[in-house]
Amino acid sequence: MIRLQEDTPIRFLKGIGEARVAMFTSLGINTAGDLLYFFPRGYENRGAVSTIDTAPEGEVCSLIVTIDSPPQERMSKNGLSYTKATATDGTGSVELVFFNQRWIAKTLTVGRRFRIYGKIYHGLFGSNMSSPIIEAIYEGKQLQDIIPVYPLSKGLTQKILADAIKQVLPLCEVTENILSDEIINEYGLLNKGEAIRLMHIPTSTESLDKARRTLAFEELLIFRIALGAMKKRNTGLSAPKMDYKGTGIAKFFESLPFSLTIAQERVIKEIFNDLCLSTPMMRLVQGDVGSGKTILAAAAIFFTVKNGLQAAMMAPTEILANQHYKTLDKLLSPFGIKVTLLTGSIKQKDKEQIKKDITEGIIHVAVGTHALIQGDVVYKALGLAVTDEQHRFGVIQRASLVEKGEKEALRAHTLVMSATPIPRTLSLILYGDLEVSVLDVMPPGRQKIETYAVCEDYRERIYEFIKKQIALGHQAYIICPLVEENEDLPKKAVEEYAQILRNGAFKDIKVGFIHGRLSSKAKDKEMADFNSGESKVLVSTTVVEVGVDVPNATVMLIENAECFGLSQLHQLRGRIGRGKAKSYCILMSDSKSTKSKERLEIMAKTNDGFEIAEADLKQRGPGDFFGERQSGEITFKCADIANMELIAKTGEAAKKIIPLLENSDYINLRSAVTSFFKNTRDGKTFN
């Protein structure tokens, strides 16, 4: 008999053969330890029992009932077998219906008591429940009140997973605490093993809350200490120390066709002050859509190159990288600065030449996607690493780009930009290792975008309005949530919708379309046509969400607006209102959901990105805050990053602990912090 340990392969567990091993592996479960930390995605509180007469209509509830009529087996018109029985609890009766479960008739004997769990409906002919979960009640046997619900893969059931997890729960007895006894006592936490056990078999909602809080506290504390250690380590590193002499920076600012805002001047001063120190800059520039972040990056890049160094600017999408390349090339090439674009879609032969030119220092500025951080990209003297839309990369990829600057014990300065307003709660987690600058003044000329939330009834009027705007010489975006039609999700889709418009409402107007599955060449062609004004309407997914700048576009119609979060809607809206003409954003939705209506009303009321971000976080929670985007590399199992109280507590604990990490009491915590970034190229952080 093999002795169970966390690294024991799951194939040694009872009931898990070769076929099931593959099913578990698809969920990321390879060992007993993986299974132990595979926490439920939710819980059913079957212990909260209602009575039939008070059970809420159409909602899941638990009832304690007694079968009071013999079950009857029937056959539906379409050949589906079902079993019916009635039950009572003294306050009323309920009809129970079970489909394709002929065996259940032997169980539903008259006089037998059950706890049933499902949705109840009250109609003219009484109450009914379809296919509820039933549990027999036996004298002296206690039913489990809170039932875990696990994520599943094809072939696995809740029972298979629960049976496997029960086999590994003895490991809780030997699970070591990561946190010291002092922390556990001070913050009212549980031992780790007990917390894990209660996550799988909670004895009450209170015990579950305490277990989740314990594990969340540990996760957040490790992360906060890791960020703190990164920040501390940064102060001990050296970076190229720059100065103003001979840079001609004044001429760069004189060449700009506009004056800087007070906020831009303040932030540029902060950036240049950092670059003139021998400690690596680690600065986030956060500003709302259109607040003028790109020009700050351009100034910092100019300053860096004129100090004899190279700069790199990383963007999350090829469209945005291409936009930045064009902007920087236009601003910097008149000063003899060579800018290049490096993305995954560039031909291999051209890539090799670009990489060679970067290594030799012929190229001063490389703009691109994550292609910039591939192992074979070697910089001659990287002095500044800029990442745009930072939340899409996270701490790890940021570190990978910065590391490219390590040469002769010098590290590149880091400038991070985000146009997504991040509430302070999330900012503490995403950017805990950075100094923060905020652009809180909009450049002159940026207007408030008129925003309207409407239903399908307004469609023809909206099409007419778009046609009027086009007649005035303007252009329009139409945003859809999907790429192609899906029977399960009958929402507007890009290619089909564009074709419908070409054949119908906009048959005399050139309509283009763009989505993530188009080839880079096709995307570039569509964007070039829209940029030049050749196409007047662009039907698109959210690939235009950031970085696309077409000042002539004055209308944005967002279809199925209920599918998007507030922050994403705000980002999309930021693609218009970039010229001198009045701009309009129309949010179309037929959703009956109160939450969806509230969300769209918030959009119609305010253009303030930070106000919208706070509302988005409150409404949807942190898990959905970034939609389908990568939220950095935060993969907390239990922590809720909207829990400001816990973030404050772990921040307070981290400050006290960081100076004491070398003490023996914190050996397990130090080990956990060290392994936090073990899969990154920044493995030296805690060594």
C-alpha positions in Angstrom: 0.0 0.0 0.0 1.5 3.3 -1.1 1.8 6.0 1.6 -0.3 9.0 0.5 1.7 12.3 0.1 0.9 15.5 -1.8 3.1 14.4 -4.7 1.4 11.0 -5.0 0.0 10.6 -8.6 -3.8 10.4 -8.6 -3.7 7.1 -10.4 -2.9 5.5 -7.0 -6.3 6.6 -5.6 -9.2 4.2 -5.4 -11.6 4.4 -8.3 -9.3 6.4 -10.6 -8.2 4.3 -13.6 -6.4 5.3 -16.7 -9.5 6.8 -18.4 -10.3 8.9 -15.3 -6.7 10.1 -14.9 -7.1 11.9 -18.3 -10.3 13.5 -17.1 -8.7 14.7 -13.9 -5.6 15.9 -15.8 -7.9 18.1 -18.0 -8.8 19.9 -14.8 -5.1 20.4 -13.9 -5.2 17.6 -11.3 -2.2 15.3 -11.4 -1.4 14.6 -7.8 -3.1 14.1 -4.4 -1.9 17.7 -3.6 -3.6 19.1 -6.7 -6.8 17.4 -5.6 -6.5 18.7 -2.1 -6.3 22.3 -3.3 -9.0 21.8 -5.9 -11.6 23.9 -4.1 -15.4 24.0 -4.9 -16.6 26.7 -7.3 -19.7 27.1 -5.0 -21.8 25.5 -2.4 -25.5 24.4 -2.0 -26.9 25.3 1.3 -29.4 22.5 1.7 -29.7 23.0 5.4 -31.7 26.2 4.9 -35.1 24.5 4.8 -38.3 26.3 3.7 -41.9 25.1 3.9 -43.9 24.5 0.8 -46.3 27.4 1.4 -43.4 29.9 1.9 -40.9 28.6 -0.6 -40.1 31.4 -3.1 -41.4 30.9 -6.7 -38.8 29.8 -9.2 -35.9 29.7 -6.7 -33.8 26.9 -5.5 -34.9 25.8 -2.0 -34.8 22.8 0.4 -37.9 21.1 1.7 -38.4 18.3 4.3 -41.3 16.2 2.9 -43.1 12.9 3.3 -44.2 10.9 0.3 -48.0 10.7 0.5 -49.0 9.0 -2.8 -47.6 6.0 -4.7 -45.3 7.0 -7.6 -46.7 6.7 -11.1 -44.6 6.0 -14.2 -45.7 7.8 -17.3 -44.5 8.3 -20.9 -44.6 11.7 -22.6 -45.7 12.3 -26.2 -42.2 12.4 -27.4 -41.3 9.1 -25.8 -39.6 10.4 -22.6 -40.3 8.3 -19.5 -41.0 10.1 -16.2 -42.0 9.3 -12.7 -44.5 11.4 -10.6 -45.2 11.4 -6.9 -46.7 13.8 -4.4 -45.3 14.8 -1.1 -46.3 17.0 1.8 -44.8 18.8 4.8 -48.0 19.8 6.6 -48.1 23.3 5.0 -49.0 22.1 1.6 -48.2 19.4 -1.1 -45.8 19.4 -3.9 -45.7 17.2 -7.1 -42.3 15.7 -7.8 -41.4 14.8 -11.4 -38.3 12.8 -12.3 -37.3 12.2 -16.0 -35.6 9.0 -17.2 -35.1 7.7 -13.6 -37.3 4.6 -13.5 -35.3 3.2 -10.5 -36.6 6.1 -8.4 -40.1 4.6 -8.1 -38.8 2.0 -5.7 -37.3 4.7 -3.5 -40.4 7.0 -3.3 -42.5 4.8 -1.1 -45.4 6.2 0.8 -44.6 7.5 4.3 -40.9 7.8 3.6 -39.2 11.2 4.5 -36.8 13.0 2.3 -34.9 16.3 2.1 -35.5 17.6 -1.5 -33.5 20.4 -3.1 -34.5 22.1 -6.4 -36.6 24.9 -7.9 -40.2 25.1 -6.8 -43.1 26.5 -8.9 -46.5 27.4 -7.6 -49.3 27.1 -10.2 -53.1 26.9 -10.4 -53.1 23.2 -9.8 -50.6 23.3 -6.9 -46.8 23.3 -6.4 -44.3 21.3 -8.4 -40.6 20.5 -8.5 -38.9 19.0 -11.6 -35.9 16.6 -11.0 -35.0 17.7 -7.5 -32.0 16.2 -5.6 -33.5 13.9 -3.0 -31.8 12.6 0.2 -33.5 10.0 2.5 -33.8 11.0 6.1 -32.9 8.3 8.6 -33.3 8.3 12.4 -30.0 9.3 14.1 -28.2 10.1 10.8 -27.3 13.8 10.2 -27.4 15.0 6.6 -24.7 17.3 5.4 -26.2 20.8 5.2 -23.6 22.6 3.0 -22.7 20.6 -0.2 -19.6 21.6 -2.2 -20.1 22.0 -6.0 -16.9 21.4 -8.0 -15.9 22.4 -11.5 -16.2 19.3 -13.8 -14.9 18.0 -17.0 -16.5 15.6 -19.4 -17.0 12.2 -17.8 -16.6 13.4 -14.2 -19.5 13.8 -11.8 -19.7 15.6 -8.5 -19.8 12.2 -6.7 -16.6 10.9 -8.5 -14.8 14.1 -7.5 -16.1 14.1 -3.9 -15.1 10.5 -3.4 -11.6 11.2 -4.7 -11.3 14.2 -2.5 -12.4 12.3 0.6 -9.4 10.0 0.0 -6.9 12.9 0.2 -8.4 14.7 3.1 -6.2 12.8 5.6 -3.3 15.0 4.2 -4.9 17.9 6.1 -3.6 16.3 9.3 0.0 16.7 8.1 -0.4 20.0 6.2 2.1 22.6 7.7 1.0 26.1 8.4 2.6 28.7 6.1 1.6 31.4 8.5 3.3 31.7 11.9 1.3 31.0 15.1 1.6 34.6 15.9 -0.2 35.7 12.7 -2.8 33.0 13.0 -3.7 34.1 16.5 -3.5 37.9 15.9 -5.8 37.8 12.9 -8.2 35.1 14.2 -7.3 32.5 11.5 -7.5 28.7 11.4 -4.7 26.2 11.0 -4.1 25.6 7.2 -5.1 21.9 7.3 -8.3 22.6 9.1 -9.1 25.4 6.7 -8.6 23.1 3.7 -10.8 20.4 5.2 -13.6 22.8 5.9 -13.5 24.1 2.3 -14.3 20.6 1.2 -16.6 19.6 4.1 -17.9 22.7 5.8 -19.9 22.2 9.0 -21.7 25.6 8.8 -21.6 28.8 6.8 -19.6 30.4 9.6 -16.9 27.7 9.5 -16.8 28.0 5.7 -16.3 31.8 5.9 -13.5 31.4 8.4 -11.8 28.7 6.2 -12.0 30.8 3.1 -10.8 33.9 5.0 -7.8 31.9 6.3 -6.7 30.7 2.9 -7.5 34.1 1.3 -5.4 35.9 3.9 -2.5 33.5 3.2 -2.7 34.1 -0.6 -2.9 37.9 -0.3 -0.1 38.0 2.3 2.2 36.0 0.1 1.4 38.2 -2.8 1.8 41.4 -0.8 5.2 40.3 0.6 6.3 39.3 -2.9 5.5 42.7 -4.3 7.1 44.4 -1.4 10.2 42.3 -1.8 10.3 43.2 -5.5 10.1 46.9 -4.6 12.8 46.5 -2.0 15.0 44.6 -4.3 14.6 47.3 -6.9 16.1 49.9 -4.6 19.2 47.8 -4.3 19.7 47.5 -8.1 21.4 49.9 -10.5 20.0 51.4 -13.6 21.5 53.7 -16.3 21.6 57.2 -14.8 20.5 59.7 -17.4 20.9 63.4 -17.7 19.5 66.3 -19.7 22.8 67.4 -21.2 22.9 67.2 -25.0 19.5 65.5 -25.3 17.7 68.4 -27.0 14.5 67.5 -25.1 13.3 71.0 -25.3 13.2 70.8 -29.1 11.2 67.6 -28.9 8.5 69.4 -26.9 8.6 72.4 -29.2 7.9 70.0 -32.2 4.6 68.9 -30.7 1.5 70.3 -32.4 -0.2 71.0 -29.1 0.6 72.2 -25.6 0.9 69.8 -22.7 -1.7 69.8 -19.9 -0.7 70.7 -16.3 -1.1 67.0 -15.5 1.2 65.9 -18.4 3.9 68.4 -17.3 3.7 67.1 -13.7 4.0 63.4 -14.7 6.8 64.1 -17.2 8.8 65.8 -14.5 8.2 62.7 -12.2 9.4 60.4 -15.0 12.5 62.4 -15.9 13.4 62.7 -12.2 13.3 58.9 -12.0 15.3 58.4 -15.2 18.0 60.7 -13.8 18.5 58.4 -10.8 20.8 55.3 -10.7 17.9 53.3 -9.2 15.5 51.6 -11.7 12.3 53.6 -12.2 9.2 51.5 -11.5 6.4 53.9 -12.3 2.7 53.5 -13.4 1.1 56.2 -15.4 -2.7 55.8 -15.0 -5.1 58.0 -16.9 -8.5 57.9 -18.4 -9.2 57.3 -22.1 -7.7 60.2 -24.1 -5.8 61.8 -21.2 -2.5 61.8 -23.2 -0.4 59.0 -21.9 1.3 58.1 -25.3 3.1 61.4 -25.5 4.6 60.9 -22.1 6.0 57.5 -23.3 7.3 59.2 -26.4 9.1 61.8 -24.3 10.6 59.2 -22.0 11.8 57.2 -25.0 13.3 60.3 -26.7 15.1 61.1 -23.5 16.4 57.5 -23.2 17.7 57.2 -26.8 19.4 60.6 -26.6 21.2 59.3 -23.5 22.7 56.6 -25.8 20.3 53.8 -24.8 17.6 51.7 -26.4 13.9 51.6 -25.5 11.2 49.0 -25.9 7.4 49.4 -25.8 5.2 46.4 -25.4 1.4 46.3 -26.2 -1.1 43.5 -25.7 -2.4 43.4 -29.3 -1.0 43.8 -32.8 -3.4 46.5 -33.6 -2.3 48.6 -30.6 1.4 47.8 -31.2 1.0 49.0 -34.8 -0.8 52.2 -33.6 2.1 52.9 -31.2 4.7 52.2 -33.8 3.2 54.7 -36.3 2.8 57.3 -33.5 6.3 57.0 -32.2 7.9 56.8 -35.7 6.1 60.0 -36.6 7.3 61.8 -33.4 10.8 60.4 -33.2 12.1 59.8 -36.7 12.6 63.5 -37.5 15.3 63.4 -34.7 17.2 60.5 -36.3 15.7 57.9 -33.9 15.1 54.6 -35.7 11.8 52.9 -34.6 10.8 49.3 -35.6 7.8 47.0 -35.2 8.2 43.4 -33.9 5.1 41.2 -33.7 4.3 37.6 -34.2 2.9 38.1 -37.7 6.1 39.6 -39.2 7.8 37.2 -41.7 10.5 35.1 -40.1 13.2 36.5 -42.4 12.3 40.1 -41.5 12.1 39.1 -37.8 15.7 37.8 -37.9 17.0 41.0 -39.4 15.1 43.1 -36.9 16.5 41.1 -34.0 20.0 41.4 -35.4 19.6 45.2 -35.7 18.3 45.4 -32.1 21.3 43.4 -30.9 23.7 45.6 -32.8 22.0 48.8 -31.6 21.1 49.9 -35.1 17.5 50.1 -33.9 16.9 52.5 -31.1 13.2 51.7 -30.3 11.4 48.4 -30.6 7.6 48.4 -30.5 5.7 45.2 -30.4 3.7 42.5 -28.6 5.0 39.8 -26.3 7.4 39.0 -29.2 9.7 41.6 -27.5 10.3 39.3 -24.5 11.1 36.1 -26.4 14.4 34.6 -25.4 16.2 35.3 -28.7 15.5 39.0 -28.6 18.8 40.6 -27.2 19.2 44.3 -26.8 22.5 46.1 -27.0 21.6 48.5 -24.2 18.0 48.6 -23.1 17.5 51.6 -20.9 13.7 51.9 -20.8 10.9 49.3 -20.9 7.4 50.6 -21.5 4.3 48.4 -21.2 0.9 49.6 -22.3 -2.4 48.4 -21.0 -0.5 46.8 -18.1 -3.3 44.7 -16.6 -3.1 42.5 -19.6 0.5 41.5 -18.9 0.9 41.3 -15.1 4.0 41.3 -12.9 5.7 38.4 -14.5 5.7 39.6 -18.1 6.7 43.0 -16.9 9.7 41.5 -15.2 10.6 39.6 -18.3 10.8 42.7 -20.4 12.7 44.7 -17.8 15.2 41.8 -17.4 16.2 42.3 -21.1 18.0 45.5 -19.9 20.3 43.6 -17.5 23.8 44.3 -18.9 26.9 45.1 -16.9 24.8 44.9 -13.7 22.4 47.6 -14.9 18.6 47.1 -15.2 16.2 48.9 -17.4 13.9 51.6 -16.1 10.2 50.6 -16.2 7.3 52.7 -17.3 3.8 51.2 -17.1 0.7 52.7 -18.7 -2.9 51.9 -18.2 -5.9 53.5 -19.8 -8.2 51.3 -17.8 -9.1 53.2 -14.6 -8.4 50.8 -11.8 -10.1 51.3 -8.5 -7.7 51.8 -5.6 -8.6 48.4 -4.2 -7.4 46.6 -7.3 -4.5 49.0 -7.8 -3.0 47.9 -4.5 -2.8 44.4 -5.8 -2.0 44.9 -9.5 0.6 47.6 -9.0 1.9 47.1 -5.4 5.5 47.3 -6.6 5.1 50.6 -8.5 5.1 54.3 -7.9 1.8 55.7 -9.3 1.3 58.9 -11.4 -2.2 59.9 -12.3 -3.2 62.0 -15.3 -6.3 63.7 -13.9 -6.7 66.5 -16.5 -8.0 65.9 -20.0 -6.3 67.7 -23.0 -8.3 70.7 -24.3 -10.8 69.7 -27.0 -11.9 66.4 -25.6 -15.6 66.6 -25.3 -18.2 64.7 -23.3 -19.6 61.9 -25.4 -23.4 61.8 -25.4 -24.4 58.3 -24.4 -27.8 56.7 -24.7 -29.2 53.3 -23.6 -31.9 52.1 -25.9 -33.8 49.0 -26.9 -34.3 47.2 -30.2 -37.3 49.4 -31.0 -34.9 52.3 -31.8 -32.9 50.4 -34.4 -34.2 52.1 -37.6 -33.9 55.5 -36.0 -30.3 54.8 -35.0 -29.4 53.6 -38.5 -30.9 56.8 -40.0 -28.9 58.8 -37.5 -25.6 57.0 -38.5 -26.4 57.7 -42.1 -26.8 61.4 -41.3 -23.5 61.5 -39.5 -21.8 59.8 -42.5 -23.5 62.4 -44.8 -21.8 65.0 -42.7 -18.4 63.4 -43.5 -18.1 61.3 -40.3 -17.7 57.6 -39.6 -19.1 55.0 -37.2 -18.2 51.9 -35.2 -20.7 49.1 -34.6 -19.4 46.8 -31.8 -20.6 43.1 -31.5 -19.8 40.7 -28.7 -19.3 37.6 -30.9 -17.3 36.7 -34.0 -19.7 34.2 -35.6 -23.3 33.1 -35.0 -23.9 30.7 -32.2 -27.2 29.0 -31.8 -27.0 29.1 -28.0 -26.1 32.8 -28.0 -28.3 34.6 -30.5 -26.4 37.9 -30.4 -25.1 40.1 -33.1 -22.0 38.6 -34.8 -19.5 40.5 -36.9 -19.2 39.0 -40.4 -22.9 38.1 -40.8 -24.0 41.4 -39.4 -21.7 43.3 -41.7 -23.1 41.5 -44.7 -26.7 42.2 -43.6 -25.9 45.9 -43.3 -24.2 45.9 -46.8 -27.3 44.3 -48.3 -29.8 46.4 -46.3 -29.6 49.6 -44.3 -26.2 50.7 -45.5 -26.2 49.3 -49.1 -24.8 52.5 -50.5 -22.1 52.9 -47.8 -18.9 50.9 -47.6 -19.0 48.7 -44.5 -15.8 47.0 -43.2 -15.4 44.4 -40.4 -12.7 43.3 -38.1 -12.3 40.6 -35.4 -9.5 38.7 -33.7 -9.7 35.7 -36.0 -8.9 37.6 -39.1 -5.3 37.3 -40.4 -3.0 40.2 -39.6 -2.9 41.2 -43.3 -6.7 41.3 -43.4 -6.9 43.3 -40.1 -4.3 45.8 -41.4 -6.3 46.3 -44.7 -9.6 46.8 -42.8 -8.0 49.3 -40.4 -6.2 51.1 -43.2 -9.5 51.5 -45.1 -11.3 52.9 -42.0 -8.4 55.2 -41.1 -8.3 56.6 -44.6 -12.1 57.1 -44.6 -12.6 54.7 -47.5 -14.9 52.6 -45.4 -17.5 54.6 -43.4 -18.8 51.9 -41.0 -16.6 49.4 -39.1 -18.3 46.4 -37.6 -16.0 45.0 -34.9 -15.5 43.0 -31.8 -13.6 44.5 -28.9 -10.3 44.3 -30.8 -10.7 48.1 -31.3 -11.1 48.6 -27.5 -7.7 50.2 -27.0 -5.3 52.2 -29.0 -7.4 52.7 -32.2 -7.4 56.4 -33.0 -9.7 57.6 -35.8 -10.7 61.2 -35.0 -13.3 61.3 -37.8 -15.4 58.5 -36.1 -18.3 60.2 -34.2 -20.8 57.4 -33.6 -20.4 54.1 -31.8 -23.3 51.6 -31.6 -22.7 48.8 -29.2 -24.9 45.8 -29.8 -26.0 43.5 -26.9 -24.4 46.1 -24.5 -25.5 44.0 -21.5 -22.7 41.5 -22.5 -19.9 44.0 -21.6 -18.7 45.3 -18.2 -18.8 49.0 -17.5 -15.1 49.4 -17.7 -15.0 47.7 -21.1 -17.9 49.8 -22.4 -16.0 52.9 -21.2 -12.9 51.8 -23.1 -14.9 51.2 -26.2 -16.6 54.6 -25.9 -13.1 56.1 -25.8 -12.6 55.3 -29.5 -14.9 58.2 -30.4 -14.8 61.8 -29.3 -11.2 62.1 -30.5 -11.9 64.8 -33.0 -13.5 68.2 -33.0 -17.1 67.0 -33.9 -19.7 66.0 -31.3 -19.7 62.3 -30.7 -22.5 59.8 -29.7 -22.4 56.4 -28.1 -25.5 54.2 -28.3 -25.9 51.2 -26.0 -28.5 48.8 -27.5 -29.9 46.1 -25.2 -33.2 44.3 -24.8 -32.1 42.7 -21.5 -34.8 42.6 -18.9 -32.1 42.2 -16.1 -32.3 45.0 -13.5 -28.5 44.8 -13.1 -27.9 45.2 -16.8 -30.3 48.2 -16.9 -28.5 49.8 -13.9 -25.1 49.3 -15.6 -26.2 51.0 -18.8 -27.8 53.9 -16.9 -24.4 54.5 -15.2 -22.8 54.7 -18.6 -25.4 57.2 -19.8 -24.9 59.4 -16.7 -21.1 59.7 -16.5 -17.9 59.9 -18.6 -15.7 59.6 -15.5 -13.6 56.4 -15.9 -12.7 56.1 -12.2 -16.4 56.5 -11.2 -17.3 53.9 -13.7 -14.5 51.5 -12.6 -15.7 51.7 -9.0 -19.3 51.0 -10.0 -18.1 48.1 -12.2 -16.1 46.5 -9.3 -19.1 46.9 -7.0 -21.6 45.4 -9.5 -19.7 42.5 -11.0 -16.9 41.7 -8.5 -13.2 41.3 -9.3 -13.6 38.0 -11.1 -15.4 39.7 -14.0 -13.8 43.2 -13.7 -11.6 42.6 -16.8 -14.1 40.6 -18.8 -12.2 37.9 -20.7 -8.9 39.7 -20.5 -6.0 38.4 -18.5 -6.2 40.1 -15.1 -2.4 40.3 -14.8 -1.4 36.9 -13.6 -3.6 36.9 -10.5 -4.9 33.4 -10.0 -6.0 33.4 -6.4 -8.1 30.4 -5.4 -9.8 32.0 -2.4 -8.9 35.7 -2.2 -11.5 38.3 -3.2 -9.5 41.3 -4.4 -12.4 43.5 -3.8 -12.2 42.8 -0.1 -10.6 46.1 1.0 -10.6 45.0 4.7 -8.6 41.9 4.0 -6.2 43.8 1.6 -5.6 46.4 4.4 -5.0 43.6 7.0 -2.5 41.7 4.8 -0.8 45.0 3.9 -0.4 45.8 7.5 0.9 42.3 8.2 3.3 42.4 5.3 4.9 45.6 6.5 5.6 44.0 9.9 6.8 40.7 8.4 9.1 41.7 5.5 12.0 42.8 7.9 11.6 39.5 9.8 11.4 37.1 6.9 14.9 35.7 7.8 13.6 34.6 11.3 13.0 30.9 11.8 9.3 31.5 12.6 8.8 32.6 9.0 10.7 29.9 7.2 7.5 28.4 5.6 6.2 31.8 4.6 9.6 32.8 3.1 9.6 29.5 1.1 6.0 30.2 -0.1 7.0 33.7 -1.2 10.1 32.5 -3.0 8.1 29.9 -4.9 5.5 32.4 -5.8 7.5 33.5 -8.9 9.3 30.2 -9.3 8.0 29.8 -12.9 9.2 33.2 -14.0 12.4 34.4 -15.3 12.6 36.6 -12.2 13.6 33.7 -10.0 16.3 35.8 -8.3 13.8 38.1 -6.6 14.0 36.4 -3.2 17.3 34.6 -3.4 
